[in-house]
């Protein structure tokens, strides 16, 4: 099937996946992070205290994802996304009125769980389940919603911060979510649902079987892949969470740094498309092992960057990793473990990634409070990525031979 014909024939489902992924932005760190300075001033928090609050709230959302992520196996995307988006809008409104640290932690929990957790889960599980032969392309197109959110929302809302109070901007975010709901509902009027799918529509995993979550947790590949799940979530989240601190240490303006996000996003989008093509053409087993390398290079570049143009280069390379990772990781679970229980399987993986996104801000904030600024933390982070790449490579090389279509 030609790429253009694929887009035309599946435009409703692909656009729905794009919008679901885009809407996750309101609970992502790159969006919440632009309000970090205002939040710390409003609640009299240090970098470490704000990081710890963020870590605890995000960790709680990771635990909730273990149960809630499996709802994708039982409910239609149309129904589940409706309620999640309504609750996400309520969480955004909560940020406009929250008055104490405890309530702030609860609101951050809701934003992380509903936005980063559930909206991303719904988008990627839907694409992986609805498409088999073109799974890589479908996931890559849905992932562009996340990239578009990174390109548009930080720049727009940083500009609005000069005109409006930061709490008012959260009310605008809630309004944007509400206006997106009827669009997604209309796109999915004739949804492909888990209940309506024939048995033959499910793709098999390793050893030609449908894996359950408990089966996956007893298999070595899952554990070899943990650093590849935690790394991008932990340190990518930390990069955007600490952007205010990073710009202060480097002597850059926040506006100049945020202005780099569109080129980072263009890089991510380009390699999202490339990764989708590569997954469909060569198989996810040949793509996953390489997704960590650009992250390692990007953090090494950002560690030594002294000017905004060099920082831009680092973000472009980071975008390469983001584009590959967002597509390859989502396809990995469906390919190696099958699609019948994909919601519950990916909920465990999503919980680990959400937990990783909790570790990054908390650990980096703690180290900042103890005098180790974020640029000095970047070289060890780069080494972590390289170790994760090695383990992912060992795992996929060992177990790809168990896939149904692997050469005898």
ABEGO torsion letter per residue (X at the ends): XBAAAAAAAAAAAAAAAAAAAAAAAAABAAAAAAAAAAAAAAAGBBAAAAAAAAAAAAAAAAAAAAAAAAAAAABBAAAAAAAAAAAAAAAAAAAAABABAAAAAAAAAAAAAABAAAAAAAAAAAAAAABAAAAAAAAAAAAAAAAAAAAAAAAAAAAAAAABBAAAAAAAAAAAAAAAAAAAAAAAABBBBAAABBAAABBBBBGGBBBBAAAAAABAAAAAAAAAAAAAAAAAAAAAAAAAAAAAAAGBBAAAAAAAAAAAAAAAAAAAAAAAAAAAAAEAAAAAAAAAAAAAAAAAAAAABABAAAAAAAAAAAAAAAAAAAAAAAAAAAAAAEAAAAAAAAAAAAAAAAAAAAAAAAAAAAAAAAGBBAAAAAAAAAAAAAAAAAAAAAAAAAAAAABAABBX
